[in-house]
Amino acid sequence: MKVRFKNPPINELAIGVYFDPPLIPFRSEHIGLLWSRLRREFPKVEQRDPLSIGVHGHVPPAFGGDGYPHMPRFWFVSDDEVNLVQVQNNAYFLNWRKRENEYPHFHEQLKPSFDRNLEMFKQFLREEIKIPEVGIGLCELTYVDVIESCEYWRGPQDTSKLIPSFKIPECGVKNSIAHDFACMYDWEINSNLHLLTSMRIAEPRDASDSRRLILEFKALGQPSGATTSHLNKWYDEAHDAIVSHFLNLTDKDVQRDFWLLEESSE
């Protein structure tokens, strides 16, 4: 069954890999050469702090240790700031971010774009730095949904209307209100795939703004092999796990009436 929404709450998607071993010969001085290959599609460059992650023993190689140089993370950003590529010497990511555009869908556009850009990066490593192959230590697929104040969610007190199984703990104080919360749950889908679900309230960005509910679904794990087919299989399983979890977690009426759920058999 194929599932999609005409009006999904998705705000950002990230798809990426962590290299093991890290790409030690790839250093900051190579970024200009890499940008020359990306510049037409990603004309803006930003330097950021390194991306790190560690979940239940799944830890990519640490930056600044094990005898190889510390390297910043670099963003290559599209002109409309919707798409960006993130590169550092142990990770490569493609992000889609909602602006005024519609979500282009995972299988139709985002995964093929990630595959194309990752292959371009591998070609760059072969030709410019003489790294013939890269090892994939971990894969990641993350969906971030943002719920603004609306008809079915006007604040933290309405979270159970959107997520029926969610309940703010009783504290025994009359007329108490939970203005903020943050929680995370870890689901082991199989030995190669963990799904972390987090829910939190985001503070208003300014005086005229209201709180927002942030739902994040992060799939993380190690593929069963290094070939393209192994990676595709892992990302398909990760995507299916996120979609299934999202459908089971959120209210069916909201899915139908506000996010405009469509289903079709394949």
Backbone as CSV, one residue per row, in Angstrom:
resi,resn,N_x,N_y,N_z,CA_x,CA_y,CA_z,C_x,C_y,C_z
1,MET,0.838,-1.198,0.000,0.000,0.000,0.000,0.868,1.241,0.000
2,LYS,0.571,2.149,-0.904,1.299,3.413,-0.976,0.493,4.492,-0.271
3,VAL,1.150,5.263,0.583,0.481,6.286,1.380,1.129,7.626,1.099
4,ARG,0.301,8.648,0.889,0.819,10.003,0.797,-0.262,10.976,1.232
5,PHE,0.156,12.202,1.532,-0.760,13.246,1.972,-0.700,14.419,0.994
6,LYS,-1.862,15.005,0.733,-1.885,16.211,-0.088,-1.378,17.420,0.688
7,ASN,-1.542,17.392,2.029,-1.154,18.523,2.859,-0.381,18.015,4.080
8,PRO,0.795,17.403,3.875,1.516,16.806,5.003,2.122,17.874,5.904
9,PRO,2.342,17.546,7.187,2.941,18.513,8.108,4.464,18.524,8.064
10,ILE,5.072,17.818,7.119,6.530,17.715,7.077,7.168,19.083,6.861
11,ASN,8.224,19.323,7.632,8.968,20.575,7.540,10.387,20.371,7.023
12,GLU,10.935,19.180,7.286,12.296,18.907,6.823,12.513,17.407,6.720
13,LEU,13.368,17.012,5.765,13.794,15.622,5.619,15.302,15.612,5.446
14,ALA,15.968,14.668,6.111,17.415,14.504,5.967,17.711,13.042,5.679
15,ILE,18.553,12.821,4.679,18.959,11.463,4.326,20.474,11.471,4.168
16,GLY,21.147,10.522,4.858,22.593,10.587,4.821,23.278,9.312,5.242
17,VAL,24.609,9.361,5.171,25.458,8.234,5.560,26.602,8.751,6.415
18,TYR,27.094,7.871,7.301,28.303,8.128,8.080,29.377,7.153,7.605
19,PHE,30.548,7.679,7.303,31.621,6.871,6.747,32.445,6.213,7.846
20,ASP,32.793,4.961,7.627,33.635,4.209,8.545,34.551,3.302,7.713
21,PRO,35.839,3.585,7.674,36.564,4.622,8.414,36.296,6.017,7.841
22,PRO,36.606,7.052,8.620,36.442,8.413,8.117,37.388,8.680,6.949
23,LEU,37.041,9.698,6.176,37.818,10.039,4.986,38.985,10.938,5.401
24,ILE,40.017,10.335,5.957,41.121,11.099,6.539,41.799,12.030,5.531
25,PRO,42.021,11.624,4.276,42.683,12.544,3.336,41.795,13.709,2.892
26,PHE,40.497,13.633,3.102,39.581,14.701,2.710,39.610,15.791,3.772
27,ARG,40.067,16.988,3.394,40.275,18.065,4.348,39.620,19.349,3.854
28,SER,39.637,20.366,4.699,38.965,21.623,4.381,39.484,22.254,3.097
29,GLU,40.767,22.078,2.778,41.316,22.689,1.579,40.758,22.097,0.290
30,HIS,40.045,20.968,0.386,39.435,20.363,-0.800,38.035,20.905,-1.087
31,ILE,37.501,21.708,-0.180,36.116,22.146,-0.317,35.907,22.980,-1.571
32,GLY,36.873,23.831,-1.920,36.742,24.628,-3.142,36.618,23.763,-4.379
33,LEU,37.401,22.694,-4.438,37.305,21.773,-5.566,35.937,21.092,-5.615
34,LEU,35.445,20.696,-4.444,34.131,20.063,-4.399,33.043,21.045,-4.819
35,TRP,33.132,22.282,-4.336,32.120,23.283,-4.666,32.070,23.553,-6.165
36,SER,33.206,23.457,-6.844,33.213,23.680,-8.289,32.312,22.686,-9.014
37,ARG,32.101,21.514,-8.415,31.220,20.508,-9.012,29.761,20.690,-8.582
38,LEU,29.569,21.361,-7.448,28.225,21.525,-6.903,27.626,22.901,-7.170
39,ARG,28.445,23.823,-7.593,28.069,25.239,-7.556,26.848,25.570,-8.389
40,ARG,26.665,24.934,-9.518,25.504,25.238,-10.357,24.198,24.951,-9.627
41,GLU,24.146,23.845,-8.894,22.924,23.462,-8.176,22.885,24.039,-6.762
42,PHE,24.068,24.225,-6.162,24.155,24.712,-4.777,25.134,25.890,-4.728
43,PRO,24.669,27.095,-5.057,25.580,28.237,-5.209,26.040,28.882,-3.902
44,LYS,25.475,28.483,-2.761,25.844,29.093,-1.486,26.603,28.086,-0.627
45,VAL,27.603,28.577,0.111,28.394,27.722,0.998,28.395,28.314,2.393
46,GLU,28.198,27.453,3.400,28.258,27.878,4.793,29.107,26.878,5.570
47,GLN,29.835,27.374,6.564,30.631,26.508,7.432,29.938,26.377,8.776
48,ARG,29.819,25.142,9.255,29.114,24.852,10.509,29.976,23.975,11.413
49,ASP,29.540,23.859,12.665,30.205,22.929,13.568,29.986,21.502,13.093
50,PRO,30.916,20.598,13.373,30.774,19.210,12.923,29.506,18.554,13.469
51,LEU,28.928,17.719,12.666,27.761,16.934,13.050,28.235,15.682,13.771
52,SER,27.640,15.395,14.917,28.000,14.188,15.659,26.721,13.483,16.083
53,ILE,26.858,12.209,16.348,25.686,11.430,16.742,26.144,10.223,17.539
54,GLY,25.305,9.771,18.453,25.589,8.554,19.187,24.312,7.990,19.761
55,VAL,23.927,6.805,19.348,22.679,6.212,19.787,22.898,4.742,20.087
56,HIS,22.793,4.376,21.353,22.827,2.972,21.768,24.019,2.221,21.180
57,GLY,25.172,2.806,21.293,26.377,2.136,20.828,26.695,2.365,19.374
58,HIS,25.759,2.941,18.611,26.030,3.242,17.208,26.674,4.624,17.143
59,VAL,27.990,4.664,17.109,28.691,5.947,17.164,29.655,6.043,15.994
60,PRO,29.455,6.979,15.080,30.436,7.190,14.019,31.762,7.658,14.608
61,PRO,32.841,7.553,13.848,34.146,7.975,14.371,34.117,9.416,14.868
62,ALA,34.767,9.680,15.992,34.735,11.003,16.604,35.660,11.963,15.871
63,PHE,35.274,13.222,15.853,36.106,14.231,15.217,37.237,14.633,16.143
64,GLY,38.379,14.935,15.526,39.504,15.460,16.285,40.273,14.405,17.055
65,GLY,39.921,13.142,16.919,40.613,12.082,17.635,41.134,11.030,16.679
66,ASP,41.707,9.986,17.238,42.209,8.862,16.471,43.228,9.272,15.417
67,GLY,43.913,10.387,15.637,45.021,10.749,14.782,44.666,11.399,13.464
68,TYR,43.408,11.811,13.256,43.106,12.495,11.995,42.548,13.886,12.272
69,PRO,42.738,14.831,11.331,42.445,16.238,11.602,40.959,16.507,11.797
70,HIS,40.687,17.438,12.685,39.347,17.954,12.885,38.926,18.737,11.640
71,MET,37.709,18.527,11.162,37.221,19.222,9.975,35.838,19.770,10.253
72,PRO,35.547,21.024,9.866,34.194,21.552,10.026,33.204,20.826,9.113
73,ARG,31.953,21.088,9.340,30.904,20.647,8.421,30.627,21.786,7.446
74,PHE,30.442,21.446,6.179,30.152,22.456,5.169,28.767,22.216,4.581
75,TRP,28.008,23.299,4.473,26.707,23.291,3.808,26.858,23.864,2.413
76,PHE,26.286,23.164,1.428,26.146,23.686,0.075,24.642,23.858,-0.156
77,VAL,24.206,25.101,-0.318,22.782,25.428,-0.247,22.269,25.889,-1.609
78,SER,21.079,25.407,-1.982,20.467,25.839,-3.238,20.046,27.299,-3.155
79,ASP,19.828,27.919,-4.297,19.527,29.342,-4.343,18.240,29.670,-3.590
80,ASP,17.248,28.774,-3.634,15.990,29.010,-2.922,16.035,28.514,-1.479
81,GLU,17.193,27.958,-1.058,17.432,27.465,0.302,16.537,26.284,0.682
82,VAL,15.981,25.619,-0.303,15.146,24.452,-0.043,16.000,23.204,0.155
83,ASN,16.996,23.025,-0.683,17.850,21.837,-0.625,19.253,22.218,-0.183
84,LEU,19.889,21.314,0.566,21.288,21.536,0.920,21.999,20.202,1.046
85,VAL,23.277,20.226,0.726,24.164,19.088,0.920,25.070,19.406,2.093
86,GLN,25.220,18.461,3.014,26.109,18.611,4.164,27.268,17.624,4.030
87,VAL,28.479,18.139,4.181,29.670,17.307,3.999,30.649,17.537,5.145
88,GLN,31.185,16.466,5.659,32.327,16.498,6.569,33.075,15.190,6.366
89,ASN,34.227,15.019,7.035,35.012,13.851,6.639,34.564,12.536,7.270
90,ASN,33.402,12.518,7.921,32.810,11.216,8.245,31.316,11.168,7.944
91,ALA,30.799,12.114,7.154,29.356,12.105,6.883,29.024,12.863,5.603
92,TYR,27.932,12.433,4.986,27.408,13.101,3.792,25.886,13.048,3.865
93,PHE,25.219,14.223,3.760,23.772,14.311,3.903,23.169,15.177,2.804
94,LEU,21.937,14.866,2.476,21.099,15.741,1.659,19.862,16.097,2.474
95,ASN,19.547,17.390,2.555,18.370,17.860,3.289,17.414,18.565,2.345
96,TRP,16.137,18.331,2.567,15.072,19.124,1.954,14.385,19.906,3.068
97,ARG,14.125,21.205,2.832,13.497,22.053,3.840,12.306,22.782,3.222
98,LYS,11.225,22.800,3.948,10.021,23.451,3.449,10.177,24.964,3.480
99,ARG,9.871,25.597,2.377,9.773,27.049,2.298,8.358,27.347,1.796
100,GLU,8.229,27.778,0.569,6.901,27.952,-0.022,6.563,26.792,-0.945
101,ASN,7.455,25.827,-1.030,7.308,24.728,-1.975,6.536,23.565,-1.373
102,GLU,6.085,22.671,-2.222,5.409,21.461,-1.781,6.436,20.355,-1.564
103,TYR,6.106,19.438,-0.664,6.977,18.294,-0.409,7.069,17.443,-1.672
104,PRO,8.289,17.174,-2.180,8.424,16.476,-3.462,8.333,14.947,-3.372
105,HIS,8.240,14.378,-2.181,8.100,12.948,-1.922,9.439,12.215,-2.022
106,PHE,9.540,11.212,-1.183,10.803,10.520,-0.952,11.282,9.736,-2.172
107,HIS,10.467,8.790,-2.642,10.918,7.900,-3.708,11.007,8.587,-5.063
108,GLU,10.132,9.567,-5.302,10.092,10.193,-6.615,11.270,11.132,-6.847
109,GLN,11.654,11.918,-5.830,12.667,12.936,-6.049,13.805,12.929,-5.031
110,LEU,13.508,12.808,-3.748,14.536,13.014,-2.740,15.570,11.891,-2.704
111,LYS,15.135,10.646,-2.688,16.098,9.546,-2.694,16.917,9.536,-3.987
112,PRO,16.318,9.700,-5.175,17.148,9.775,-6.387,18.142,10.938,-6.363
113,SER,17.737,12.080,-5.810,18.656,13.210,-5.714,19.819,12.899,-4.770
114,PHE,19.524,12.251,-3.646,20.577,11.836,-2.720,21.538,10.867,-3.398
115,ASP,21.001,9.874,-4.096,21.842,8.888,-4.776,22.764,9.565,-5.793
116,ARG,22.200,10.481,-6.556,22.981,11.169,-7.592,24.106,11.999,-6.963
117,ASN,23.797,12.739,-5.908,24.806,13.588,-5.282,25.852,12.785,-4.519
118,LEU,25.442,11.672,-3.906,26.416,10.829,-3.219,27.380,10.204,-4.220
119,GLU,26.868,9.769,-5.365,27.732,9.199,-6.389,28.690,10.252,-6.936
120,MET,28.215,11.490,-7.082,29.087,12.583,-7.509,30.217,12.797,-6.494
121,PHE,29.873,12.719,-5.194,30.875,12.892,-4.146,31.905,11.763,-4.201
122,LYS,31.444,10.538,-4.397,32.365,9.410,-4.503,33.297,9.581,-5.704
123,GLN,32.754,10.068,-6.811,33.573,10.311,-7.992,34.628,11.390,-7.707
124,PHE,34.200,12.441,-7.002,35.140,13.490,-6.601,36.264,12.910,-5.745
125,LEU,35.935,12.060,-4.797,36.950,11.457,-3.932,37.921,10.601,-4.739
126,ARG,37.399,9.860,-5.727,38.278,9.032,-6.558,39.217,9.876,-7.407
127,GLU,38.685,10.913,-8.018,39.453,11.678,-8.994,40.395,12.694,-8.352
128,GLU,39.946,13.356,-7.288,40.716,14.459,-6.721,41.574,14.056,-5.520
129,ILE,41.121,13.053,-4.750,41.816,12.725,-3.497,42.340,11.290,-3.501
130,LYS,42.029,10.557,-4.568,42.523,9.190,-4.731,42.015,8.262,-3.632
131,ILE,40.747,8.456,-3.239,40.079,7.523,-2.336,39.182,6.636,-3.200
132,PRO,39.582,5.388,-3.443,38.849,4.558,-4.402,37.473,4.101,-3.929
133,GLU,37.332,3.857,-2.631,36.066,3.362,-2.095,35.806,4.004,-0.732
134,VAL,34.534,4.081,-0.361,34.171,4.557,0.971,33.401,3.463,1.691
135,GLY,33.623,3.362,2.993,32.884,2.409,3.811,31.722,3.102,4.503
136,ILE,30.562,2.483,4.485,29.363,3.049,5.116,29.199,2.410,6.490
137,GLY,29.361,3.222,7.545,29.181,2.711,8.894,27.746,2.749,9.356
138,LEU,27.051,3.835,9.043,25.656,4.017,9.438,24.890,4.755,8.346
139,CYS,23.603,4.487,8.285,22.687,5.253,7.450,21.673,5.958,8.350
140,GLU,21.163,7.076,7.862,20.156,7.817,8.622,19.088,8.358,7.689
141,LEU,17.841,8.313,8.150,16.725,8.961,7.476,15.883,9.630,8.548
142,THR,15.694,10.947,8.424,14.981,11.713,9.448,13.882,12.552,8.825
143,TYR,12.690,12.473,9.410,11.565,13.334,9.057,11.272,14.246,10.243
144,VAL,11.086,15.524,9.976,10.702,16.488,11.003,9.373,17.109,10.617
145,ASP,8.372,16.920,11.461,7.044,17.505,11.248,6.841,18.644,12.230
146,VAL,6.253,19.726,11.758,5.997,20.896,12.597,4.504,21.186,12.581
147,ILE,3.907,21.222,13.756,2.482,21.516,13.909,2.341,22.919,14.487
148,GLU,1.901,23.847,13.668,1.629,25.201,14.139,0.271,25.232,14.833
149,SER,-0.011,26.295,15.574,-1.328,26.468,16.182,-2.392,26.453,15.091
150,CYS,-3.385,25.586,15.246,-4.389,25.398,14.188,-5.667,24.853,14.824
151,GLU,-6.580,24.434,14.002,-7.893,24.001,14.483,-7.803,22.786,15.399
152,TYR,-6.911,21.843,15.094,-6.841,20.609,15.888,-5.738,20.631,16.944
153,TRP,-4.890,21.672,16.942,-3.835,21.775,17.958,-3.572,23.246,18.258
154,ARG,-3.994,23.692,19.445,-3.819,25.099,19.811,-2.757,25.290,20.894
155,GLY,-2.163,24.201,21.337,-1.134,24.287,22.356,-0.864,22.922,22.957
156,PRO,0.096,22.821,23.894,0.470,21.533,24.486,-0.713,20.740,25.040
157,GLN,-1.728,21.444,25.559,-2.877,20.760,26.156,-3.679,19.976,25.118
158,ASP,-3.497,20.258,23.832,-4.240,19.574,22.770,-3.459,18.432,22.138
159,THR,-2.297,18.101,22.674,-1.442,17.106,22.034,-2.124,15.744,21.947
160,SER,-2.925,15.400,22.936,-3.611,14.104,22.900,-4.672,14.039,21.801
161,LYS,-5.125,15.195,21.312,-6.055,15.197,20.180,-5.349,14.783,18.894
162,LEU,-4.063,15.090,18.821,-3.263,14.728,17.660,-2.609,13.364,17.817
163,ILE,-2.139,13.085,19.062,-1.491,11.813,19.374,-2.300,11.168,20.497
164,PRO,-3.292,10.345,20.165,-4.226,9.835,21.176,-3.567,9.117,22.344
165,SER,-2.420,8.469,22.128,-1.771,7.722,23.210,-0.956,8.609,24.139
166,PHE,-0.788,9.889,23.781,0.036,10.781,24.591,-0.777,11.347,25.744
167,LYS,-0.126,11.447,26.905,-0.801,12.006,28.069,0.200,12.802,28.899
168,ILE,-0.152,14.046,29.214,0.668,14.849,30.107,0.437,14.374,31.534
169,PRO,1.470,14.045,32.287,1.285,13.500,33.641,0.507,14.451,34.549
170,GLU,-0.298,13.858,35.414,-1.016,14.635,36.429,-0.045,14.996,37.555
171,CYS,-0.099,16.250,38.019,0.818,16.674,39.083,0.085,16.984,40.385
172,GLY,-1.246,16.867,40.396,-1.995,17.096,41.614,-2.243,18.549,41.942
173,VAL,-1.883,19.436,41.030,-2.104,20.865,41.248,-3.293,21.310,40.409
174,LYS,-4.271,21.912,41.061,-5.484,22.322,40.381,-5.185,23.378,39.324
175,ASN,-5.811,23.202,38.145,-5.698,24.152,37.029,-4.258,24.324,36.532
176,SER,-3.417,23.306,36.735,-2.040,23.393,36.244,-2.024,23.165,34.734
177,ILE,-1.099,23.811,34.048,-0.958,23.707,32.599,0.492,23.406,32.273
178,ALA,0.713,22.399,31.439,2.068,22.075,30.980,2.344,22.880,29.716
179,HIS,3.149,23.921,29.842,3.436,24.778,28.702,4.452,24.145,27.749
180,ASP,5.323,23.308,28.294,6.386,22.717,27.487,6.603,21.268,27.901
181,PHE,7.073,20.470,26.958,7.530,19.125,27.263,8.472,18.679,26.157
182,ALA,9.265,17.676,26.455,10.164,17.058,25.477,10.363,15.616,25.885
183,CYS,10.158,14.696,24.970,10.323,13.281,25.284,10.798,12.537,24.044
184,MET,11.460,11.408,24.276,11.999,10.608,23.174,11.755,9.132,23.451
185,TYR,11.449,8.398,22.387,11.204,6.962,22.487,12.061,6.247,21.443
186,ASP,12.582,5.082,21.809,13.465,4.313,20.935,12.794,2.980,20.627
187,TRP,12.648,2.690,19.339,12.024,1.446,18.897,13.034,0.659,18.067
188,GLU,13.309,-0.572,18.450,14.205,-1.418,17.664,13.375,-2.182,16.640
189,ILE,13.436,-1.744,15.388,12.669,-2.386,14.319,13.283,-3.739,13.985
190,ASN,14.602,-3.767,13.838,15.341,-5.011,13.689,16.780,-4.725,14.110
191,SER,17.667,-5.714,13.979,19.033,-5.540,14.465,19.795,-4.456,13.715
192,ASN,19.323,-4.083,12.517,20.002,-3.075,11.715,19.259,-1.748,11.658
193,LEU,18.189,-1.609,12.432,17.366,-0.410,12.289,16.721,-0.018,13.618
194,HIS,17.108,1.161,14.114,16.461,1.781,15.267,15.637,2.968,14.778
195,LEU,14.491,3.172,15.407,13.665,4.331,15.099,13.481,5.134,16.375
196,LEU,13.977,6.357,16.360,13.827,7.251,17.500,12.743,8.267,17.182
197,THR,11.767,8.349,18.062,10.674,9.307,17.906,10.753,10.317,19.035
198,SER,10.784,11.584,18.687,10.812,12.618,19.712,9.658,13.582,19.506
199,MET,9.143,14.096,20.614,8.070,15.091,20.617,8.472,16.212,21.559
200,ARG,8.379,17.438,21.094,8.738,18.554,21.960,7.975,19.805,21.555
201,ILE,7.876,20.710,22.499,7.257,22.009,22.243,8.360,23.017,21.948
202,ALA,8.243,23.721,20.839,9.220,24.744,20.480,8.757,26.091,21.000
203,GLU,9.694,26.835,21.558,9.384,28.157,22.072,9.000,29.108,20.937
204,PRO,8.150,30.099,21.217,7.810,31.094,20.191,9.067,31.783,19.664
205,ARG,9.087,32.032,18.350,10.244,32.687,17.745,10.272,34.185,18.035
206,ASP,9.101,34.770,18.257,9.037,36.196,18.626,7.739,36.417,19.392
207,ALA,7.488,37.681,19.780,6.338,37.997,20.637,5.011,37.716,19.950
208,SER,4.984,37.767,18.630,3.730,37.558,17.898,3.498,36.093,17.555
209,ASP,4.468,35.247,17.842,4.406,33.842,17.453,3.778,33.001,18.566
210,SER,3.387,31.796,18.232,2.840,30.856,19.211,3.719,29.619,19.267
211,ARG,3.489,28.770,20.258,4.250,27.545,20.369,3.937,26.601,19.218
212,ARG,4.897,25.717,18.950,4.739,24.714,17.902,5.094,23.343,18.465
213,LEU,4.457,22.321,17.929,4.771,20.946,18.294,5.696,20.375,17.224
214,ILE,6.857,19.878,17.659,7.833,19.292,16.747,7.826,17.781,16.928
215,LEU,7.545,17.054,15.866,7.623,15.600,15.856,8.789,15.195,14.963
216,GLU,9.716,14.420,15.513,10.869,13.979,14.720,10.938,12.462,14.723
217,PHE,11.103,11.900,13.547,11.240,10.459,13.369,12.603,10.203,12.733
218,LYS,13.521,9.608,13.499,14.882,9.390,13.025,15.165,7.898,12.962
219,ALA,15.385,7.393,11.755,15.789,6.007,11.545,17.303,5.968,11.412
220,LEU,17.931,5.044,12.139,19.384,4.978,12.180,19.810,3.521,12.243
221,GLY,20.797,3.147,11.456,21.258,1.770,11.515,22.303,1.468,10.476
222,GLN,22.749,0.245,10.481,23.816,-0.194,9.587,23.240,-1.117,8.526
223,PRO,23.479,-0.819,7.253,22.987,-1.720,6.199,23.701,-3.066,6.270
224,SER,23.090,-4.072,5.682,23.658,-5.419,5.756,24.834,-5.615,4.807
225,GLY,25.085,-4.638,3.949,26.210,-4.690,3.024,26.498,-3.312,2.469
226,ALA,27.523,-3.225,1.631,27.972,-1.921,1.146,27.524,-1.602,-0.271
227,THR,26.836,-2.519,-0.932,26.432,-2.280,-2.318,25.234,-1.335,-2.381
228,THR,24.967,-0.835,-3.578,23.815,0.049,-3.777,22.511,-0.641,-3.398
229,SER,22.386,-1.907,-3.730,21.160,-2.638,-3.405,20.981,-2.777,-1.890
230,HIS,22.080,-2.960,-1.160,21.988,-3.026,0.304,21.527,-1.692,0.874
231,LEU,22.081,-0.590,0.364,21.680,0.732,0.846,20.221,1.003,0.509
232,ASN,19.806,0.680,-0.711,18.414,0.901,-1.110,17.457,0.116,-0.221
233,LYS,17.828,-1.114,0.092,16.979,-1.945,0.949,16.846,-1.316,2.336
234,TRP,17.975,-0.813,2.882,17.907,-0.207,4.209,17.024,1.031,4.191
235,TYR,17.185,1.904,3.212,16.388,3.132,3.172,14.905,2.830,2.929
236,ASP,14.610,1.810,2.146,13.206,1.419,1.959,12.595,0.955,3.277
237,GLU,13.335,0.150,4.033,12.834,-0.324,5.326,12.688,0.838,6.309
238,ALA,13.645,1.751,6.291,13.583,2.906,7.188,12.390,3.789,6.848
239,HIS,12.175,4.020,5.574,11.042,4.850,5.144,9.722,4.203,5.532
240,ASP,9.600,2.893,5.298,8.366,2.185,5.652,8.122,2.234,7.155
241,ALA,9.187,2.098,7.946,9.039,2.132,9.406,8.570,3.506,9.869
242,ILE,9.115,4.563,9.286,8.716,5.917,9.678,7.263,6.174,9.297
243,VAL,6.885,5.821,8.083,5.496,6.048,7.639,4.523,5.264,8.506
244,SER,4.825,3.993,8.761,3.947,3.163,9.579,3.815,3.730,10.990
245,HIS,4.939,4.144,11.565,4.922,4.678,12.921,4.124,5.981,12.969
246,PHE,4.300,6.827,11.973,3.579,8.092,11.918,2.070,7.847,11.814
247,LEU,1.662,6.890,10.976,0.241,6.593,10.817,-0.354,6.009,12.095
248,ASN,0.395,5.153,12.775,-0.113,4.533,14.006,-0.134,5.505,15.175
249,LEU,0.761,6.489,15.144,0.886,7.408,16.272,-0.153,8.518,16.237
250,THR,-0.466,9.030,15.055,-1.296,10.224,14.933,-2.762,9.881,14.688
251,ASP,-3.614,10.840,14.991,-5.061,10.646,14.937,-5.554,10.437,13.503
252,LYS,-6.413,9.455,13.310,-6.900,9.112,11.965,-7.753,10.222,11.365
253,ASP,-8.541,10.907,12.188,-9.372,11.995,11.663,-8.510,13.164,11.188
254,VAL,-7.453,13.462,11.924,-6.544,14.535,11.502,-5.854,14.147,10.200
255,GLN,-5.435,12.885,10.100,-4.815,12.413,8.863,-5.750,12.617,7.670
256,ARG,-7.010,12.298,7.866,-7.969,12.365,6.758,-8.434,13.787,6.465
257,ASP,-8.801,14.535,7.503,-9.482,15.816,7.300,-8.533,16.994,7.112
258,PHE,-7.342,16.924,7.694,-6.439,18.080,7.643,-5.191,17.818,6.802
259,TRP,-4.638,16.617,6.908,-3.452,16.309,6.105,-3.828,15.667,4.772
260,LEU,-5.100,15.324,4.616,-5.659,14.838,3.347,-4.950,13.560,2.873
261,LEU,-5.121,12.524,3.678,-4.507,11.233,3.402,-5.054,10.613,2.126
262,GLU,-4.117,10.077,1.322,-4.474,9.303,0.146,-3.830,7.935,0.275
263,GLU,-4.561,6.900,-0.104,-4.027,5.551,-0.076,-4.348,4.872,-1.397
264,SER,-3.406,4.033,-1.837,-3.658,3.255,-3.047,-2.874,1.960,-2.955
265,SER,-3.415,0.888,-3.475,-2.734,-0.393,-3.471,-1.788,-0.461,-4.662
266,GLU,-0.661,-1.127,-4.465,0.327,-1.259,-5.536,0.659,-2.725,-5.757
